[in-house]
Structures are given as C-alpha cells and as structure tokens.
Amino acid sequence: MTTDNKTYDAPAHVTAIAPYQAGKPIEELAREFGLDPARIVKLASNENPLGIPESARQAMLKVAGGLGRYPDPNGFDLKSALSQRYNLPLEWLTLGNGSNDILELVALALLDEGTSAVYAQHSFAVYRLATQARGARHIMVPARDYGHDLDAMLAAIESDTRVVFIANPNNPTGTFQPAARIEAFLEQVQARHGNHVVVVLDEAYNEYLDPELRFDSTMWVKRFPNLVVSRTFSKAYGLAGLRVGFAAAQPGLTDILNRVRQPFNVNSLAQAAAIAALADMDFQARSYQVNREGKAQLCKAFDALGLKYVPSYGNFVLVRVGDAARINLELLKRGVIVRPVTGDGLPEFLRVSIGLPEENETFIAALKQILQS
Ligand SMILES: Cc1ncc(COP(=O)(O)O)c(C=O)c1O
C-alpha cells in the first residue's frame, strides 16, 4: 500500500510548500527525448561552464584516502583560509553545505510561527521555502524594474519580522544594487530595528561583478551586528556539486547559527577543494572572463533577434521570449536545457546560464530556429 502526504500529520505549513524546481538533469532529458547525453547543452542551473578547477581536483585526491573519517566539524583549515582572505577572525565565519545551507540556518535559528521574513518578488526561491518550512509568514515585496525595491522592503518590515533576505546580484533576474544603496538600507534597518531584524546579504554571484562595481561587504559585518553576508563556492569557484558556502557575521550571531548547524555539514572533499579553489586566482580570473564574454555573446544574439532581456550582473541572463513554456519545450527537443521561471512569477521569460562559447552558440542557433519557424 502506498500513501499520499495527507495521511501524515505534517503541519499545514509544510504540506503547503511548493517544492523547489531545479534545472533538469542532462540524463533525465536524454531518457525523456531519446537524446545522446553527450550532445545535450545544459544552461539551467548557473553552474560554472569551466567545471571544477584542476587545483581542487588534486586537493580532493589528496584527502580521498581519509574519507573513512568524519570531516572536521569546525572546518578549521577552510575557515583559516577564508579568515586570511577576508580579514575576519574564525569566530565570525560559518561554513554551509552550499550557501543554501546558510539561508536555512538563518531561518532555522531566527524564524518560527509568529514571525515573518521579508524578501523581494522575483528573488531566490529558497527564501520563501526556508521561511515556509519554519511556519513563519513571508512578506514578498513587489520588485521594481525586476530588482529589489529597498525602500519598499524597509517599509515592509513589521514588528514580527526577524529576517530580511537580499540577493545581490539577484537570481533569477540578474539585477544589482550598488554598495551605497545596500549600505543605506543596512543603516536604516539597524537604526530602526537594531538586532531584532537580521539582514542576509546573499552574494552568490559576487565574483562575477565587474571590478569597478565590487565592494567589500564582508567588512560591513564589523559595523552591522545584524548582518549575515553569504557567499558560495558553487558559481565562480566551480564547485556546485560539492556543496560548500560560507557566511560572515559577528560572533554572537555566528554562535546562534552554529547551534542549529549539523555537526558535519560540510564534507571533507568540499573543504579541501574549497581551500584550493579559493587560492586559485587564475581559475577565478578565467571564470570571470568566460562569463563576461559569454554574456556579451548572448546579449548580442538577443538584440539581433529583437528579444528584450534584463541586464545581468550574474552568470545568467533573463530573456523575454513570450510563450516561454512552448519555447522551452522546443529547446528541450533540440537538446538544450534552460530554466523556465514561471514559478518565480515570470511566465514570459527564460533564464539562460552563460556557458562556453560553443554551448551558447548551440542555444542561440536552436532559439533562432524556433523563433523563425
Ligand atoms: C541567489 C542565490 N543564493 C544562493 C544560492 C545557493 O547556491 P549554493 O547552495 O549552491 O551555494 C543560489 C543558487 O543558485 C542563488 O542563486
């Protein structure tokens, strides 16, 4: 006998959750459409098209023999490397099983029934999921020009609000808020709400910013005790499959996150690979460059096809194609996986991760064929 989820006494706020829609795996598409997996192009999950850095591969091989033991629960070596890079003491750092884990830790530690979290429309789906899983209320603030409306978000904070999530750059729209605006927002939240409201500044795509736009947000945690800066090794560092990210926050807040963290949340391979990737400046520079050129390639093609897109600061572009469900299906038939974003309230758009030049070209050629047929 099999059962459905109504047979169990899960709380209503759990059964109400619409599960996260991940990008379709290559093998799944190959099975569904009888395609050769080697010819499939996946531009759906904002992964690094360069794959993992060779330095990280070598670092994993070195520690593979020790996998019979649990990983270091406190991630001393990785935290030490991060501490040097960001000039923060170890007690200000939290490691996560991907930065997704950091978002969950914040929700687990600070949200509960009777509290709320604020986030922007068309921002990262996990903010809603993590909030709902705690039985907390979510306050979704309408986007402005597909990005965060920080004034409206400030005004939306209520007396029971404990967390505000900000993605910068934002996924899936690719928008970016400059340093001065974020800083002003942090000043106002701290002035009005003190440490009652924690701001999570989720910077998963930070390393893709052009040098003139970059700013050292990790230094802000010294000024703002209610700030958590979250970063990941999944994107520019090329380690998405290993699941490793980190947060910077003041020791008191870090201590609270640590209380709800699984003891061995970051595995040994991930810790070793992240240390190597962090030191691999050459790989980071190549990731940035490939992304910059791929973005120009995609945007040029969209311009030529007369398609509107949201200028992107990440490693993906949100493009308006009209009947996105149909075009997505046609792309799948041609072995190209991109990301529909109807669940993010953007039914006319597709989100395309930036790939290698030849992958981008395969996508562009397929899209052109579909639009012109
Ligand atoms: C804005 C944002 N934050 C966090 C994440 C989580 O990434 P990870 O858990 O791989 O670090 C993603 C992944 O796509 C993202 O887009």
The ligand as an ORCA input file, in Angstrom:
! r2SCAN-3c Opt
* xyz 0 1
  C      20.955     33.946     -5.040
  C      21.386     32.568     -4.684
  N      21.703     32.308     -3.425
  C      22.099     31.085     -3.040
  C      22.179     30.047     -3.937
  C      22.552     28.695     -3.421
  O      23.677     28.195     -4.010
  P      24.556     27.086     -3.283
  O      23.708     26.411     -2.252
  O      24.986     26.182     -4.357
  O      25.676     27.838     -2.635
  C      21.863     30.257     -5.277
  C      21.922     29.155     -6.256
  O      21.567     29.216     -7.373
  C      21.448     31.552     -5.661
  O      21.103     31.817     -6.910
*
